[in-house]
């Protein structure tokens, strides 16, 4: 899915920006055929990678478990009732 085809000035040179989604296979990203004749042998690459949901969930679960096992103890802590929490 192509979203951007624009020109940016960087270090006194103009650069074209193309955005697309690609799979990484063995550390290699294939440039889509429609761009191969538009890029030179040297390119500047910026990678944006989505965090996998499984890793995110497991980190969150580990944090929750750790917080439940080691709660903070605060002096003079007062629990609020539901009504007190929603008072304005």
C-alpha positions as CSV (number, residue, x, y, z in Angstrom):
1,X,0.0,0.0,0.0
2,X,1.7,3.2,-1.2
3,X,0.9,6.3,0.8
4,X,3.7,8.8,0.1
5,X,5.6,9.9,-2.9
6,X,7.2,13.2,-2.0
7,X,10.4,15.0,-2.3
8,X,12.4,16.2,0.7
9,X,15.6,18.3,0.9
10,X,18.2,16.7,3.1
11,X,21.9,17.8,3.4
12,X,21.6,19.9,0.2
13,X,20.3,16.9,-1.7
14,X,16.7,16.1,-2.7
15,X,15.4,12.8,-1.6
16,X,12.2,11.0,-2.7
17,X,10.2,9.3,0.0
18,X,8.1,6.2,-0.7
19,X,6.1,4.4,1.9
20,X,5.0,0.8,1.6
21,X,4.5,-2.3,3.8
22,X,6.9,-5.2,3.3
23,X,7.8,-8.5,5.0
24,X,11.3,-9.0,6.3
25,X,12.8,-12.3,5.1
26,X,16.2,-13.2,6.6
27,X,16.9,-9.5,7.2
28,X,16.0,-8.5,3.6
29,X,13.3,-6.1,2.6
30,X,12.3,-6.3,-1.0
31,X,11.6,-2.9,-2.7
32,X,8.4,-3.1,-4.7
33,X,8.8,-3.4,-8.4
34,X,7.2,0.0,-9.1
35,X,10.0,1.7,-7.2
36,X,13.1,-0.3,-8.2
37,X,13.9,1.9,-11.2
38,X,13.4,5.0,-9.1
39,X,16.0,4.3,-6.4
40,X,19.7,4.5,-6.7
41,X,22.2,2.0,-5.3
42,X,22.5,4.0,-2.0
43,X,19.3,4.7,0.0
44,X,18.6,6.1,3.4
45,X,16.3,3.7,5.4
46,X,14.1,4.4,8.3
47,X,12.3,1.4,9.7
48,X,9.0,1.5,11.6
49,X,8.1,-1.8,13.1
50,X,4.8,-2.6,14.8
51,X,5.2,-4.3,18.2
52,X,3.8,-7.8,18.3
53,X,0.7,-8.2,20.3
54,X,1.9,-11.3,22.1
55,X,5.0,-9.6,23.4
56,X,3.0,-6.6,24.5
57,X,0.5,-8.7,26.4
58,X,3.1,-10.8,28.1
59,X,5.0,-7.7,29.3
60,X,1.7,-6.3,30.6
61,X,0.8,-9.5,32.3
62,X,4.2,-9.7,33.9
63,X,3.9,-6.1,35.2
64,X,0.5,-6.8,36.6
65,X,1.7,-10.0,38.4
66,X,4.7,-8.1,39.8
67,X,2.5,-5.3,41.0
68,X,0.0,-7.7,42.6
69,X,2.8,-9.6,44.4
70,X,4.6,-6.4,45.6
71,X,1.9,-3.8,46.3
72,X,2.9,-0.3,47.3
73,X,2.3,0.5,51.0
74,X,1.3,4.1,51.6
75,X,0.9,5.5,55.1
76,X,-2.6,6.9,55.9
77,X,-4.1,5.4,52.7
78,X,-7.8,5.9,52.5
79,X,-10.0,3.9,50.2
80,X,-12.7,5.9,48.5
81,X,-16.3,4.6,48.1
82,X,-17.7,4.6,44.6
83,X,-19.8,7.7,45.4
84,X,-16.7,9.5,46.6
85,X,-14.8,8.6,43.5
86,X,-17.5,10.0,41.2
87,X,-18.2,13.2,43.2
88,X,-17.4,16.4,41.4
